[in-house]
Amino acid sequence: MKNDAIGVHGSDDLPAPWREALTLLDRDLLRRGTAERTRAVYGRDADELAHWAVRYTLEPADVDYPWLRRYAAQLAERGLAPRTTARKLAALRALFRVLVEHGVTKANPADLLASPKLPQRLPRNNDPNHSGGIEGVGDLNGDGPRSSSPDLYLLRWPVEHSRVKLR
């Protein structure tokens, strides 16, 4: 069951081309070392598209950009959260990427789909002297311990370089 992340989602009643496409996706995700939960969710998302496409008698090779736009519009009409819609579209990109790699389709129509705008998360602490719990930074005024990490240097950059006098 652990390696059948897609097969348990009702894809048995799909036509052979869709079952093969879902199997290719699952094998690719497994090969890439994708987490089990991600494989399962992507499998459900791809399975949902497959069932939708079967209602229109579409095989995987028949699904093009206008069809995916129609599908994405129906997802939006369902009132799904933006992150859920973005995840579903990411699953479709992965599915069609695999289909392109295996010669089932010539291009990935899902690459053209725009993901919904996601809400920006604000940092929990907006105090410029607070390191946000990153070890080795100390306080960002230059009084704390130094780190050689380039990422930590970038965190300190505005504070350090704001003291430089320009001629």
C-alpha positions as CSV (number, residue, x, y, z in Angstrom):
1,M,0.0,0.0,0.0
2,K,2.9,2.4,0.7
3,N,4.0,2.4,-2.9
4,D,0.5,2.6,-4.3
5,A,-0.2,6.2,-3.4
6,I,-2.3,6.9,-6.6
7,G,-3.9,3.5,-7.1
8,V,-6.0,3.7,-4.0
9,H,-7.8,6.8,-5.1
10,G,-10.3,5.3,-7.5
11,S,-8.3,5.3,-10.7
12,D,-9.3,1.7,-11.4
13,D,-12.5,2.9,-13.2
14,L,-10.5,5.2,-15.5
15,P,-9.6,4.3,-19.1
16,A,-6.2,2.7,-19.7
17,P,-4.5,5.9,-20.9
18,W,-5.3,7.8,-17.7
19,R,-4.4,4.8,-15.5
20,E,-1.0,4.7,-17.3
21,A,-0.5,8.4,-16.9
22,L,-1.3,8.3,-13.2
23,T,1.1,5.3,-12.8
24,L,3.8,7.3,-14.6
25,L,3.3,10.2,-12.3
26,D,3.5,8.0,-9.2
27,R,6.7,6.3,-10.4
28,D,8.3,9.6,-11.1
29,L,7.4,11.0,-7.7
30,L,8.7,7.9,-6.1
31,R,11.9,8.1,-8.1
32,R,12.4,11.7,-7.1
33,G,12.1,10.7,-3.4
34,T,8.9,12.7,-2.9
35,A,7.3,12.4,0.5
36,E,4.5,9.8,0.8
37,R,1.9,12.4,1.7
38,T,2.9,14.6,-1.3
39,R,2.7,11.6,-3.6
40,A,-0.8,10.8,-2.2
41,V,-2.1,14.3,-2.5
42,Y,-0.6,14.8,-6.0
43,G,-2.2,11.4,-6.9
44,R,-5.6,12.5,-5.7
45,D,-5.3,15.8,-7.6
46,A,-4.2,14.1,-10.8
47,D,-7.0,11.5,-10.4
48,E,-9.5,14.3,-10.0
49,L,-8.4,15.8,-13.3
50,A,-8.5,12.4,-14.9
51,H,-12.1,11.9,-13.8
52,W,-13.0,15.4,-15.0
53,A,-11.4,14.8,-18.4
54,V,-13.1,11.4,-18.8
55,R,-16.5,13.2,-18.6
56,Y,-15.4,15.1,-21.7
57,T,-14.0,11.9,-23.4
58,L,-10.5,13.4,-23.2
59,E,-7.4,11.2,-23.0
60,P,-4.2,12.7,-21.5
61,A,-2.8,13.6,-24.9
62,D,-6.0,15.5,-25.7
63,V,-5.8,17.9,-22.7
64,D,-4.4,21.2,-23.8
65,Y,-4.2,24.7,-22.4
66,P,-7.8,25.7,-23.1
67,W,-9.1,22.5,-21.4
68,L,-6.8,23.1,-18.4
69,R,-8.0,26.7,-18.2
70,R,-11.6,25.4,-18.1
71,Y,-10.6,22.9,-15.3
72,A,-8.8,25.6,-13.3
73,A,-11.9,27.9,-13.7
74,Q,-14.1,25.2,-12.3
75,L,-11.6,24.8,-9.4
76,A,-11.9,28.5,-8.7
77,E,-15.7,28.3,-8.8
78,R,-15.6,25.7,-6.0
79,G,-14.1,28.4,-3.7
80,L,-11.0,26.5,-2.8
81,A,-8.3,28.2,-0.8
82,P,-5.6,29.7,-3.0
83,R,-2.9,27.3,-1.5
84,T,-5.1,24.4,-2.4
85,T,-5.6,25.6,-6.0
86,A,-1.9,26.2,-6.3
87,R,-1.1,22.7,-5.0
88,K,-3.6,21.2,-7.5
89,L,-2.0,23.1,-10.4
90,A,1.5,22.0,-9.2
91,A,0.3,18.4,-9.3
92,L,-1.0,19.0,-12.9
93,R,2.4,20.5,-13.9
94,A,4.1,17.4,-12.5
95,L,1.7,15.1,-14.3
96,F,2.2,16.7,-17.7
97,R,5.9,17.1,-17.2
98,V,6.1,13.3,-16.8
99,L,3.8,12.8,-19.9
100,V,6.2,15.0,-21.9
101,E,9.2,13.1,-20.7
102,H,7.5,9.8,-21.8
103,G,6.4,11.2,-25.2
104,V,2.7,11.1,-24.4
105,T,2.3,14.8,-25.1
106,K,4.6,17.2,-26.9
107,A,4.4,20.1,-24.5
108,N,3.3,20.7,-20.9
109,P,0.0,22.7,-21.1
110,A,0.0,23.2,-17.3
111,D,3.2,25.3,-17.5
112,L,1.0,28.1,-19.0
113,L,-1.4,28.2,-16.1
114,A,-0.9,31.0,-13.6
115,S,-1.1,30.0,-9.9
116,P,-3.4,32.1,-7.7
117,K,-1.8,34.9,-5.8
118,L,-1.0,33.6,-2.3
119,P,-1.3,35.7,0.8
120,Q,2.0,37.0,2.1
121,R,3.0,35.9,5.6
122,L,4.4,38.6,7.8
123,P,7.3,37.8,10.1
124,R,6.3,37.2,13.7
125,N,8.7,39.8,15.1
126,N,9.3,43.0,13.1
127,D,12.0,44.3,15.5
128,P,15.1,44.9,13.3
129,N,17.4,43.9,16.2
130,H,15.9,40.5,16.6
131,S,17.6,37.7,14.7
132,G,14.4,35.6,14.4
133,G,16.0,32.7,16.2
134,I,18.9,32.2,13.7
135,E,21.9,31.0,15.6
136,G,25.2,32.7,14.9
137,V,23.7,36.1,14.0
138,G,23.4,37.6,17.4
139,D,21.8,41.0,17.4
140,L,21.9,42.6,14.0
141,N,23.6,45.8,15.2
142,G,27.0,44.1,14.8
143,D,27.5,43.6,18.6
144,G,26.8,39.8,18.5
145,P,28.8,36.9,17.3
146,R,29.7,36.8,13.6
147,S,29.0,34.0,11.2
148,S,30.6,33.1,7.9
149,S,27.4,32.0,6.3
150,P,26.5,34.0,3.2
151,D,22.8,33.8,4.0
152,L,23.4,35.3,7.5
153,Y,25.6,38.0,5.9
154,L,22.7,39.0,3.7
155,L,20.5,39.3,6.8
156,R,23.0,41.8,8.3
157,W,23.7,43.7,5.1
158,P,21.3,46.6,5.4
159,V,22.3,47.2,9.0
160,E,26.0,47.1,8.4
161,H,26.0,49.1,5.2
162,S,23.7,51.7,6.6
163,R,26.6,53.0,8.6
164,V,28.9,53.5,5.6
165,K,29.3,57.2,4.7
166,L,29.1,58.0,1.1
167,R,31.2,60.9,-0.3
